[in-house]
C-alpha cells in the first residue's frame, strides 16, 4: 500500500512540475495551431545611485510580439522550434517631460530607427527551445548588432526551468550561474551577474582605495498558464560607485516585460525530422546567430579628432595652471581622446606642442596606456639625448603610476634600460620604475610573465654586481618598489651594511611588506641593528629598525628590550623613541596592547625613563574620518644632538573597506652638518659626508630621490645661495582612478561605464639654514587639484542616453619645521596647514537622437571647506609659542 501511495505522489508531483518523459525537467510548451500574442516592453533608466525613477534619463522600446510553434520533435515534446515576430515598435522617453524637453515627441519609430533598421527588427526570427533552454537562435544575415541584440533580449525571456535549483545558462548576458525558485505556477530566476562570463573585457585600478565597485542584481518573475508563459517581468540593476566616496555613484536599471494579451488560431506546425531541415524549408536565408553577442567595437560619434581636441584644451594645460581643477578635467578628456587615436595622430600633437605644455601632454599620452600611445611616446623620446630630461622623467613617473600596466609597458622600459641612456638620473629612474611595474603586474597574477621574470632577475642580482654606491641604492630602491618575496633575504643582508644609505633603504623596504613576511630571521636582524649587537649604526637606521619591529607583531621581550633601551640612547634618539611609544599608545596602533602589557613592569615604566628631554618627535593624527575612507597622517622628526635635522618623515595614508594606500611620503634627510656650528657629532656619525636630500613615495610608488647638496664643497657653494625656494620633487598629472567596463543587459542593450580620476600635483621641498640666526627651516609643500568623473552611457546607435557624476577640488597642504638651536634644548616648531579649498559636485543627464535632438540636465553643488592647522602634540604647541614670540 505504501509503495502504491508513493508512486501516485511522485506522478502527481511530476505532473505539476512538467517532468519530461526522459526523466529530465520539462520546459514550457506551446500548443499547435495557436498564435500567442504578447505585449513587450524594455526600458533603461540612468541616474545617480540615489536618484528616483521619475528623474532618470533613458528610453523605452515597446512593441507586440507574436509567437507560434513551427516544429516539435516527434520523439520529444519539449524540443520545439518557435517563430517570433516583433510588430508595432514604439520608442519613447522613460521620464514624462514637456514636449520641448522631450526629444522623442513627434518622432515615429521609423524616423528614429530608419526604414531599413525597422524592417529588420520586424523581420521574423526563430528560437530553438529544448527542455526550457534556448539552444539556438536564427535570423537573417547582415543585421545590425543593435537589432540582433534586441531579438536576443526577447529570446532570453523564453528560457526558464520549472523546478527549483541552480544551473548555468547562456543568454544575451553571457554564461551565467542562475538560481530558480519554483512555486506552483510562479517561477523566480535570480541571475548572478557578478559571475557571468562575457567576451566584453575592461580594466580597473588595482588598488581598492582608488578603485570603483559595481554591485549588480537580476531578478526575473515568470507566471505560467496552461503550460506556457502568461507573463514575464524582469529587472536588473547595476550600481557603480567610487570606493573612496560612495556618494559618487551611478545606477543603471533595465526592465523587461512580456505579457500575454490573447491567443488565437495560428499556423500549423511543420513536419520534419530535425531543426536544421525545418529551418531550411522555412527560409534558406536564416542563419545561426550566437546566443551571446560578440565584442562590440566602441565608437564615439561626433567626437572631435585628437588634433581638434588638443587645439581646444592645450592652453589649459600650461604649468602655471596645475593647481586648478580645469587641468585634471581636461587631462581626463584628453586621455579618452588619446585612447581613440592612432600612433600618427598622437605623434602629430607631440611634435606641434609648446615646450611648456609638453610635459603635461607626455603625462596624458603615457596614461592612455594603449599600444598606439606607447609606440608614439617611445618614438618621440630619445633617451640617448640628455636635453629631454624633464620629458623622460615625466614619462617614467607616469609609467610607474599607471592604472593598469601590461607586460608591453614593462618590456618597453626594459628596452630603454638596455639601450643608451645619456642621463644617469634617468637611468636610475628607469630601474626604480621597473620595480613598481613588477609589483603591479604581480598583483594581477602576472609574476610569471617572461618580461617580469627577466626584470626580477635583473634587480635581484643588481646590488651584488656593482661597487658603485649610487647603483646599489638604485637596485635597492627598485626592490623597495617591487616588494617581491624573493628579495627579503637580500634586503635583510643589506640592512646590516656599513653604508647607512643601504641600511635605511633596505629597512624601509621591509617595512612596506605585509607583517606575515617579517619572519624570525628578519626580526633578529632588526633587533641586532637597533641594539647594535655587532657594530655601531647611525641613529636614523636604528629608529627605522625600531619602527619595523613595532609594526610587525612584536613579542613581549622585543617590546621590553626596546623600552629598556630608552635612557641609554643619544639624547634626541631617547626623545624620539619615547615619542614613538606614546604615539603608538595614543593612536591605538596594533602594538599598543603589547606595549601596555610590558609597561605594567615598573622597571620598564618609570618617571626617569619617560621624562627624557629633547626635540625629536613622532606623531600621528586624522586628516579625515568618514564612512567611506579614513585618511591619516604621521610626522616623525629626528634631530642630531646639536639641533640639526637628521631625518624628517611625513606620511599620508588612506584606508577604505580594509584596503590600504600609502598616498604620500616625503622624507628629508641631512647629515654631517655639525661642523657648521662647531658641534660634536653623535656616536657612529663622526665621519659622515655632508649631505641633504629629499625622497618621495607617491601612491605606493617610490620615486628617485632628489639631492640638495652632497659633500662639504657642494654644501659651502650652496650655503649662501639657499634662498628657501622650494625644489620640485614631483610635478605632473596622474590618472589616479581608471575603470572601464561594458555591461551587457539582458534586454540586449549595452551600458558602457567609465570612471576616471585625474590629479594635478606639485610636491616641492625646501631647506633654509642660517648660521647668523642659528636657525634652520625645512618645508614640504603639496599643491593639487582632483577631478573624478563617472559616466554611464547606453547607446543604441539610433538613441543615446547617459548620466555623469563628478566632483572636483583644489587643495594645498604645507608642512613646515622651524628649529632654533642657539641653546639646548633647542626650540622646534612643526606646522601642518591645510588651506581653505573649494569642493564642487555635478550631475549631468543627457539623451540624444541621430537627428540632432538632445536633452541635457545639469545640477550642481558647491561649498567652501575651511582651512585648518592640524593639531600636533601639546609640547609642540608650547614650542611654537616660544619660537614665534622670539621672532617678534
Rosetta blueprint (number, residue, H / E / L):
1 X L
2 X H
3 X H
4 X H
5 X H
6 X H
7 X H
8 X H
9 X H
10 X H
11 X H
12 X H
13 X H
14 X H
15 X H
16 X H
17 X L
18 X L
19 X E
20 X L
21 X L
22 X L
23 X L
24 X L
25 X E
26 X L
27 X L
28 X L
29 X L
30 X L
31 X L
32 X L
33 X L
34 X E
35 X E
36 X E
37 X E
38 X E
39 X E
40 X E
41 X E
42 X E
43 X E
44 X E
45 X E
46 X E
47 X E
48 X E
49 X L
50 X L
51 X L
52 X L
53 X H
54 X H
55 X H
56 X L
57 X E
58 X E
59 X E
60 X E
61 X E
62 X E
63 X E
64 X E
65 X E
66 X E
67 X E
68 X E
69 X E
70 X E
71 X E
72 X E
73 X E
74 X L
75 X L
76 X E
77 X E
78 X E
79 X E
80 X E
81 X E
82 X E
83 X E
84 X E
85 X E
86 X E
87 X E
88 X E
89 X E
90 X E
91 X E
92 X E
93 X E
94 X L
95 X L
96 X L
97 X L
98 X L
99 X H
100 X H
101 X H
102 X L
103 X L
104 X L
105 X L
106 X L
107 X L
108 X L
109 X H
110 X H
111 X H
112 X H
113 X H
114 X L
115 X H
116 X H
117 X H
118 X H
119 X H
120 X H
121 X H
122 X L
123 X L
124 X L
125 X E
126 X E
127 X E
128 X E
129 X E
130 X E
131 X L
132 X L
133 X E
134 X E
135 X E
136 X E
137 X E
138 X E
139 X E
140 X E
141 X L
142 X L
143 X L
144 X L
145 X H
146 X H
147 X H
148 X H
149 X H
150 X H
151 X H
152 X H
153 X H
154 X H
155 X H
156 X H
157 X H
158 X H
159 X L
160 X L
161 X L
162 X L
163 X L
164 X L
165 X E
166 X E
167 X E
168 X E
169 X E
170 X E
171 X E
172 X L
173 X L
174 X E
175 X E
176 X E
177 X E
178 X E
179 X E
180 X E
181 X E
182 X E
183 X E
184 X L
185 X L
186 X E
187 X E
188 X E
189 X E
190 X E
191 X E
192 X L
193 X H
194 X H
195 X H
196 X L
197 X E
198 X L
199 X L
200 X L
201 X L
202 X L
203 X E
204 X L
205 X L
206 X L
207 X L
208 X L
209 X L
210 X L
211 X L
212 X E
213 X E
214 X E
215 X E
216 X E
217 X E
218 X E
219 X E
220 X E
221 X E
222 X E
223 X E
224 X E
225 X E
226 X L
227 X L
228 X E
229 X E
230 X E
231 X E
232 X E
233 X E
234 X E
235 X E
236 X E
237 X E
238 X E
239 X E
240 X E
241 X E
242 X E
243 X L
244 X L
245 X E
246 X E
247 X E
248 X E
249 X E
250 X E
251 X E
252 X E
253 X E
254 X E
255 X E
256 X E
257 X E
258 X E
259 X E
260 X E
261 X E
262 X E
263 X E
264 X E
265 X E
266 X L
267 X L
268 X L
269 X L
270 X L
271 X L
272 X L
273 X L
274 X L
275 X H
276 X H
277 X H
278 X H
279 X H
280 X H
281 X H
282 X H
283 X L
284 X L
285 X L
286 X E
287 X E
288 X E
289 X E
290 X L
291 X L
292 X L
293 X L
294 X L
295 X L
296 X L
297 X L
298 X L
299 X L
300 X L
301 X L
302 X L
303 X L
304 X L
305 X L
306 X H
307 X H
308 X H
309 X H
310 X H
311 X H
312 X H
313 X H
314 X H
315 X H
316 X H
317 X H
318 X L
319 X H
320 X H
321 X H
322 X L
323 X L
324 X L
325 X H
326 X H
327 X H
328 X H
329 X H
330 X H
331 X H
332 X H
333 X H
334 X H
335 X H
336 X H
337 X H
338 X H
339 X H
340 X L
341 X L
342 X L
343 X H
344 X H
345 X H
346 X H
347 X H
348 X H
349 X H
350 X H
351 X H
352 X L
353 X L
354 X L
355 X H
356 X H
357 X H
358 X H
359 X H
360 X H
361 X H
362 X H
363 X H
364 X H
365 X H
366 X H
367 X H
368 X H
369 X L
370 X L
371 X H
372 X H
373 X H
374 X H
375 X H
376 X H
377 X H
378 X H
379 X H
380 X H
381 X L
382 X L
383 X L
384 X L
385 X L
386 X H
387 X H
388 X H
389 X H
390 X H
391 X H
392 X H
393 X H
394 X H
395 X H
396 X H
397 X H
398 X H
399 X H
400 X H
401 X L
402 X L
403 X L
404 X L
405 X L
406 X L
407 X H
408 X H
409 X H
410 X H
411 X H
412 X H
413 X H
414 X H
415 X H
416 X H
417 X H
418 X H
419 X L
420 X L
421 X L
422 X L
423 X L
424 X H
425 X H
426 X H
427 X H
428 X H
429 X H
430 X H
431 X H
432 X H
433 X H
434 X H
435 X H
436 X H
437 X H
438 X H
439 X H
440 X H
441 X H
442 X H
443 X H
444 X L
445 X L
446 X L
447 X L
448 X L
449 X L
450 X H
451 X H
452 X H
453 X H
454 X H
455 X H
456 X H
457 X H
458 X H
459 X H
460 X H
461 X H
462 X H
463 X H
464 X H
465 X H
466 X L
467 X L
468 X L
469 X H
470 X H
471 X H
472 X H
473 X H
474 X H
475 X H
476 X H
477 X H
478 X H
479 X H
480 X H
481 X H
482 X H
483 X L
484 X L
485 X H
486 X H
487 X H
488 X H
489 X H
490 X H
491 X H
492 X H
493 X H
494 X H
495 X H
496 X L
497 X L
498 X L
499 X L
500 X H
501 X H
502 X H
503 X H
504 X H
505 X H
506 X H
507 X H
508 X H
509 X H
510 X H
511 X H
512 X L
513 X L
514 X L
515 X H
516 X H
517 X H
518 X L
519 X L
520 X H
521 X H
522 X H
523 X H
524 X H
525 X H
526 X H
527 X H
528 X H
529 X H
530 X H
531 X H
532 X L
533 X L
534 X L
535 X L
536 X L
537 X L
538 X L
539 X H
540 X H
541 X H
542 X H
543 X H
544 X H
545 X H
546 X H
547 X H
548 X H
549 X H
550 X H
551 X L
552 X L
553 X L
554 X L
555 X L
556 X H
557 X H
558 X H
559 X H
560 X H
561 X H
562 X H
563 X H
564 X H
565 X H
566 X L
567 X L
568 X L
569 X L
570 X L
571 X H
572 X H
573 X H
574 X H
575 X H
576 X H
577 X H
578 X H
579 X H
580 X H
581 X H
582 X H
583 X H
584 X H
585 X H
586 X H
587 X L
588 X L
589 X L
590 X L
591 X L
592 X H
593 X H
594 X H
595 X H
596 X H
597 X H
598 X H
599 X L
600 X L
601 X L
602 X L
603 X L
604 X L
605 X L
606 X L
607 X L
608 X L
609 X L
610 X L
611 X L
612 X L
613 X L
614 X L
615 X L
616 X L
617 X E
618 X E
619 X E
620 X E
621 X E
622 X E
623 X E
624 X E
625 X E
626 X L
627 X L
628 X L
629 X L
630 X E
631 X E
632 X E
633 X E
634 X E
635 X E
636 X E
637 X E
638 X E
639 X E
640 X L
641 X L
642 X L
643 X L
644 X L
645 X E
646 X E
647 X E
648 X E
649 X E
650 X E
651 X E
652 X E
653 X E
654 X E
655 X E
656 X E
657 X L
658 X L
659 X E
660 X E
661 X E
662 X E
663 X E
664 X E
665 X E
666 X E
667 X E
668 X E
669 X E
670 X E
671 X E
672 X L
673 X L
674 X H
675 X H
676 X H
677 X H
678 X L
679 X L
680 X L
681 X L
682 X L
683 X L
684 X L
685 X L
686 X L
687 X L
688 X L
689 X L
690 X L
691 X E
692 X E
693 X E
694 X E
695 X E
696 X E
697 X E
698 X E
699 X L
700 X L
701 X E
702 X E
703 X L
704 X L
705 X L
706 X E
707 X E
708 X E
709 X E
710 X E
711 X L
712 X H
713 X H
714 X H
715 X H
716 X H
717 X H
718 X H
719 X H
720 X L
721 X L
722 X L
723 X L
724 X L
725 X L
726 X L
727 X E
728 X E
729 X E
730 X E
731 X E
732 X E
733 X E
734 X E
735 X E
736 X E
737 X E
738 X E
739 X E
740 X E
741 X E
742 X E
743 X E
744 X E
745 X L
746 X L
747 X L
748 X L
749 X L
750 X E
751 X E
752 X E
753 X E
754 X E
755 X E
756 X E
757 X E
758 X E
759 X E
760 X E
761 X E
762 X E
763 X E
764 X E
765 X E
766 X E
767 X E
768 X E
769 X E
770 X E
771 X L
772 X L
773 X L
774 X L
775 X E
776 X E
777 X E
778 X E
779 X E
780 X E
781 X E
782 X E
783 X E
784 X E
785 X E
786 X E
787 X E
788 X E
789 X E
790 X E
791 X E
792 X E
793 X E
794 X E
795 X E
796 X L
797 X L
798 X L
799 X L
800 X E
801 X E
802 X E
803 X E
804 X E
805 X E
806 X E
807 X E
808 X E
809 X E
810 X E
811 X E
812 X E
813 X E
814 X E
815 X E
816 X E
817 X E
818 X E
819 X E
820 X E
821 X L
822 X L
823 X L
824 X L
825 X L
826 X L
827 X E
828 X E
829 X E
830 X E
831 X E
832 X E
833 X E
834 X E
835 X L
836 X L
837 X E
838 X E
839 X E
840 X E
841 X E
842 X E
843 X E
844 X E
845 X E
846 X E
847 X E
848 X E
849 X L
850 X L
851 X L
852 X L
853 X L
854 X E
855 X E
856 X E
857 X E
858 X E
859 X E
860 X E
861 X E
862 X E
863 X E
864 X E
865 X E
866 X L
867 X L
868 X E
869 X E
870 X L
871 X L
872 X L
873 X L
874 X H
875 X H
876 X H
877 X H
878 X H
879 X H
880 X H
881 X H
882 X H
883 X H
884 X H
885 X H
886 X H
887 X H
888 X L
